[in-house]
Amino acid sequence: MEHIPLTERKYLPTYIFVTSLFLLWGIAISLGDALNRHFQKVLGVSVGESTLVQFSIFGAYGVMAIPAGLFMNRFGYKNGVLLGLCLYAIGAFMFIPAAGAESFGFFRFALFVLACGLATLETVAHPFSASLGDERKSEQRINFSQTFNAVGTIIGPLLGGFVILSGVQTGNTQDDLVSVKVLYACIGAVVLFIALAFAFIKVPPLHEHSATTKTDRSYRELFRYRHFRWAAIAQFFNVAAQGGTWALFINYAVKYMPGMTDERASYWFGFSMLMMLAGRVLGTYLMSFIQPSKVLTIYTLGSILFCLLIWQKLGVVSFAALIGLQFTFSIMFPTIFGLGLKNLHDLKEKASSFIAMGVVGGALMPPLMGWVTDRTDVATAYLIPIISYVVIVLFAVRFSKPVEE
């Protein structure tokens, strides 16, 4: 069997940096769930209203993914990364005046700007990672990069628990928002430094951007590929399920686990992300000898089983299922992305914009699950993601093979 390296030596420094971007947005996305709970207590918003945090974050993908793709197509991967990092830093620094205003709406706007940066990075980084080596290893390359996204989602809840949720509420809103303001100011400074460092990295020419492969094929030609269309749909439902799962994790833990506090629940959320990391490591390994679509099917069926156990409110068993859910949906995002970009060549940048735009699904599921929680209970809300997993299984089994119509 021919040995194909994950990436080539000339691409290694660039691949390492691009992979680090996955960690950055993992931190930002998972911190939103600590903010969700904090705003319930400090700003007095309901569970349903607090899920608008996720609406602001994931909704930015619906607005920014296509412009980010057009920007990337015109100015290249490197400039796309720099744009994303700058928007990320600006949004983080906006937390300072938002805390001063004590405004939930202002915080949501700051998160929206920050998430526009995340959407840009995500739109750029997936095809960037896929292009840094042999296409036959593209899914594995993206899954390996996404492993560091899982590391970021571990760091985010730990930061949220230690910095945001650990303090005793004083009743003074300004004092209770200081930790949020300081944390995001530090994040903004780090991201800005990384942007400056990347500005000096030289990116080698990519094969897919040579004169012999670059074309001006249109979006209409892109939509002739059935596997791409279904990947965009599957990604929408995947992130919808993921966003809803994360948004209500702390609420579920506090309600159904005796003695659980907000801070401890945030730490458990961070621990659950270790399961996501483990799931991606195992999934990347399995793809060495099992087709990615089959691995995706197995993992997704596991997610359906876990959702049913969560709904049953079986104490430790259901809480373990909630943690295990992070394992089973771990490979979904990168694998759907990789399968959707397969055999698209010069259309990869355009396709990446649409698949990344599917992340807007994460803006819709949390409010829906929050609405169900306010009217029934949080356990019942965890039945809703099963709809998403049925769509993903359908994509993996029937529509993931590259077919041009």
GIGI-V789073 format. One record per residue. PHI is phi in whole degrees, 0 to 359 (none if undefined). OMEGA is omega in radians with two decimals (NA if undefined). Layout:
PHI | OMEGA
PHI | OMEGA
//
This chain:
none | -3.12
292 | 3.10
273 | 3.13
246 | -3.13
293 | 3.13
300 | 3.06
210 | 3.14
266 | -3.08
303 | -3.09
293 | -3.13
267 | -2.97
302 | 3.14
301 | 3.13
293 | -3.13
297 | 3.11
297 | -3.13
293 | -3.14
300 | 3.12
298 | 3.12
295 | 3.11
296 | 3.13
298 | 3.09
294 | -3.08
299 | -3.11
279 | 2.99
296 | 3.10
298 | -3.06
296 | -3.10
295 | -3.06
284 | 3.05
294 | -3.14
302 | -3.09
284 | 3.01
290 | 3.08
298 | 3.12
309 | -3.11
292 | -3.10
297 | -3.12
292 | 3.06
301 | -3.02
272 | -3.04
273 | -3.09
260 | 3.02
72 | 3.12
267 | 3.14
282 | 3.09
300 | 3.13
299 | 3.13
294 | -3.09
294 | 3.11
290 | 3.02
293 | 2.97
301 | 3.12
293 | 3.09
300 | 3.13
293 | -3.11
290 | -3.05
284 | 3.09
297 | 3.12
299 | -3.14
294 | 3.11
293 | -3.13
274 | -2.90
260 | -3.00
299 | -3.12
292 | 3.06
303 | 3.12
296 | 3.11
295 | 3.11
295 | 3.10
298 | 3.13
297 | -3.11
295 | -3.11
273 | -2.99
250 | 3.04
96 | -3.10
298 | -3.04
298 | 3.14
294 | 3.05
297 | 3.09
298 | -3.13
297 | 3.08
299 | -3.14
299 | 3.14
295 | 3.14
294 | 3.09
296 | 3.08
304 | -3.10
295 | 3.14
299 | 3.12
299 | 3.13
295 | 3.13
293 | 3.12
291 | 3.07
295 | -3.12
294 | 3.08
292 | 3.11
296 | 3.09
294 | 3.10
297 | -3.13
278 | -3.10
52 | -3.01
245 | 3.07
297 | 3.11
297 | 3.12
294 | 3.09
300 | 3.13
295 | 3.10
294 | 3.09
300 | 3.10
296 | 3.12
297 | 3.12
297 | 3.11
302 | -3.10
289 | 2.99
299 | 3.05
294 | 3.11
297 | 3.14
298 | 3.11
295 | 3.13
300 | -3.08
291 | 3.11
298 | -3.10
279 | -2.93
292 | -3.11
293 | 3.08
292 | 3.08
299 | 3.12
297 | -3.13
298 | -3.06
273 | -3.06
270 | 3.12
151 | -3.11
297 | -3.09
297 | 3.13
295 | 3.11
253 | -3.02
297 | 3.13
297 | 3.12
294 | -3.13
296 | 3.13
292 | 3.12
296 | 3.10
295 | 3.10
298 | -3.13
292 | 3.04
300 | 3.13
283 | 2.94
299 | 3.10
297 | 3.07
299 | 3.11
298 | 3.14
287 | 2.98
281 | -3.11
295 | -3.08
304 | 3.14
296 | 3.10
295 | 3.05
298 | -3.13
298 | -3.14
292 | -3.05
285 | -3.03
268 | -2.99
264 | -2.98
263 | -3.04
280 | -3.07
283 | 3.04
283 | 3.13
290 | -3.07
272 | -3.03
91 | 3.05
266 | -3.02
301 | -3.13
300 | -3.14
296 | -3.09
286 | 3.11
261 | -3.13
301 | -3.09
298 | 3.12
295 | -3.11
298 | -3.10
293 | -3.11
300 | -3.08
286 | 3.03
295 | 3.10
294 | 3.11
299 | 3.12
301 | -3.14
295 | 3.14
296 | -3.12
295 | 3.11
296 | 3.09
297 | 3.13
296 | 3.11
299 | 3.12
296 | 3.14
294 | -3.11
293 | 3.13
300 | -3.09
261 | 3.11
275 | 3.12
269 | -3.13
266 | 3.12
296 | 3.07
300 | 3.12
262 | -3.11
303 | -3.03
286 | 3.13
249 | 3.08
282 | -3.10
297 | -3.07
278 | -3.09
245 | -3.10
286 | 3.10
225 | 3.12
248 | 3.14
298 | -2.97
269 | 3.05
297 | 3.12
301 | 3.11
293 | 3.10
300 | -3.06
286 | 3.00
285 | -3.11
270 | -3.08
298 | -3.09
296 | 3.08
293 | -3.12
301 | -3.12
289 | 3.07
296 | 3.12
297 | 3.12
294 | -3.12
297 | 3.14
293 | 3.09
303 | -3.11
290 | 3.13
298 | -3.09
289 | 3.03
302 | 3.13
296 | -3.12
294 | -3.13
298 | 3.12
294 | 3.12
300 | -3.11
290 | -3.04
300 | -3.03
251 | -3.12
303 | -3.08
296 | 3.11
300 | 3.13
296 | -3.09
298 | -3.12
294 | -3.08
285 | -2.96
250 | 3.10
247 | -3.09
303 | 3.08
79 | -3.11
282 | 3.06
257 | 3.10
301 | -3.10
297 | -3.14
296 | 3.12
297 | 3.10
295 | 3.09
294 | 3.07
297 | 3.07
298 | 3.07
299 | 3.10
297 | -3.13
299 | 3.12
288 | 2.97
297 | 3.07
293 | 3.06
296 | 3.11
299 | 3.13
297 | 3.13
297 | 3.13
288 | 3.10
298 | 3.14
295 | -3.13
298 | 3.10
298 | 3.10
294 | -3.12
299 | -3.12
290 | 3.06
289 | -3.11
221 | 3.04
235 | -3.14
303 | -3.13
306 | -3.13
296 | 3.13
287 | 3.08
298 | 3.12
300 | 3.13
298 | -3.12
299 | -3.13
297 | -3.07
292 | 3.06
298 | 3.06
297 | 3.11
296 | 3.11
299 | 3.12
299 | -3.12
296 | 3.12
299 | 3.11
295 | 3.11
291 | 3.10
299 | -3.12
298 | -3.06
286 | 3.12
54 | -3.07
263 | 3.10
68 | -3.09
300 | -3.13
298 | -3.14
292 | 3.12
293 | 3.06
297 | 3.10
294 | 3.10
297 | 3.08
291 | -3.14
295 | 3.12
299 | 3.10
295 | 3.11
294 | -2.99
284 | 3.07
266 | -3.07
299 | -3.05
268 | -3.00
297 | -3.06
300 | -3.11
293 | -3.11
289 | 3.06
299 | 3.12
300 | -3.11
297 | 3.12
295 | 3.14
290 | -3.14
270 | -3.04
300 | 3.05
61 | 3.13
266 | 3.04
52 | -3.04
289 | 3.11
266 | -3.07
300 | -3.11
298 | 3.11
297 | -3.13
297 | -3.13
300 | 3.13
300 | -3.09
289 | -3.14
292 | 3.09
295 | 3.13
297 | 3.08
300 | 3.11
297 | 3.09
301 | 3.05
304 | 3.11
293 | 3.08
278 | -3.01
263 | -3.08
292 | -3.13
302 | 3.08
299 | 3.12
296 | 3.11
293 | 3.07
295 | 3.11
296 | 3.11
296 | 3.13
299 | -3.13
297 | -3.06
256 | 3.09
233 | 3.02
203 | -3.03
290 | 3.13
294 | 3.12
298 | -3.13
300 | -3.09
282 | 2.98
283 | -3.04
298 | -3.14
300 | 3.14
301 | 3.09
304 | 3.14
298 | -3.06
292 | 3.07
295 | 3.11
297 | -3.11
293 | 3.07
299 | 3.12
300 | 3.09
298 | -3.07
297 | -3.04
278 | -2.98
251 | -2.87
235 | -3.09
269 | 3.14
284 | -3.12
300 | 3.13
222 | 3.07
260 | -3.08
254 | NA
//
